[in-house]
Amino acid sequence: HNPIAGSNPALPAQKPRLRRGFFLLQKSLKIRKVPKMDFEKLALKQPLLRAIREAGYSKPTPIQEKAIPVLLQKKDLCGIAQTGTGKTAAFALPILELLLISGVIRASKCCRTLVLLPTRELAIQVADCFEKYAKFTAIKTACIFGGVSDIPQKRALLHGVDVLVATPGRLLDLIAQKSISLKQIEFFVLDEADRMLDMGFIHDIRKILSMLPAHRQNLFFSATMPSDIVDLAKSILRKDYETIEVVPTFTPVECITQKVFHVGRKQKSLLLKELLFTHPEMNKVLVFSRTKHGANRISETLSKAGIASAAIHGNKSQTKRQEALGNFKTEQIRVLVATDIAARGIDVDNVSHVFNYDLPELPETYMHRIGRTGRAGKEGVAISFCSPEERFELKAIEKALKMKLPEGDSSILEKILATLPKESKPENYQQRKSKKKKFKSPKAQETPKKENTENSPKLEVSSLEMGKSRKKRRNRPGSRARRRLRGEIE
Ligand code: AMP
């Protein structure tokens, strides 16, 4: 038996030598087999792996690595994770796998998986993910949410779906209208549970829970776990549930070029406009504002300057927010101005630049903001505007980053300053600093000279008994205490 030729005796005698020759050639050219994609270790079906490959994922994220095997064992799961950790794929992929394995045929006006989310944006985002991963299967997904006509949604449910992604209010509406039934649910996912409770959905959730069949697999996700959320989780999950916690995976800071401009508060809008005018490569720009009014003002200024932009924040209607987000995703607008709360949970790919128009109060918020760019191995740029009032925030950020943020191109700042009338020119940070120093020096000269005090008799007063300034005052040659000691006064 020749191990190289195999067990086939009919193979010609030269074959082993040829094979060995090819092996040596391969070795000399350093051709190696392409390593297996890590997702293959997770034992998912080929259509799912194909979709993962097409989505450009090379490796599972930590939550995917931990959650997928647990869910494939049909266990309940409590996941403490935020958006951006890859948690959608962590629950969508095993659910799709199990749906494919069980192969149960769907019934009309029924669904097999229910994913509950608090907002329309998140529901659309999650439904898009399910569709993306199930692209090469026959699995059907529908998404229902309020604020729009229910007719197309009812039509989508008519013949039943495998996955239904819903917001609680519209789901209860359609259940009441008998457009959907939950009696065939096999998988129930409650996502963003903390936000659900913040938004007052607890009664709707309890109502929906009471309609679910007892035998089902439950998945519970929340970014935070205060006691009321823990209670809710325990009331939903089966006793042997597993808990998985992942810290937010920020985009590695090395992938993001960070810069800071020291600029006056009132000159920030001029600087933003100038940068956008002179840098056409800033094509998908996310600007963070601390306040809702600020976000509106920035967006209006940019629109007036002919830069297509929109603002999203809590005061905007769902429809307006969805429209702005959709236009930004499809690059119909170049700039999206957002507050931190409005931007939470929103996922937009290929953001070229993130602007911190106002510096955030917490360094973690800074990390979250800049993590919107430089995703999936792409280069990203984060530019911060720091006014003199914000230098403490900057210091905190630099401390967290363990580096000093490099300063942006000063010629742009000079150009802007040159266009301003003289009296409105702001002092920059350096100027303020040097002024402070100048102010300090005359004070230093004022301090009493050493030799004066050295010649005078020492006072035996404990430094614990009096503060430093009082001690200084008593040490002055003409002070009452000294004169009393010398017996000049009583
Ligand atoms: P999520 O936390 O589910 O909102 O996901 C955040 C982003 O990560 C989405 O844009 C996903 O497409 C992306 N993503 C999820 N899993 C992976 C992965 N394994 N590799 C790269 N990107 C991923």
Boltz pocket constraint, residues with backbone or C-beta under 6 A from the ligand:
constraints:
  - pocket:
      binder: B
      contacts: [[A, 56], [A, 57], [A, 58], [A, 59], [A, 60], [A, 61], [A, 64], [A, 82], [A, 83], [A, 84], [A, 85], [A, 86], [A, 87], [A, 88], [A, 89], [A, 345], [A, 347], [A, 349], [A, 376]]
      max_distance: 6.0
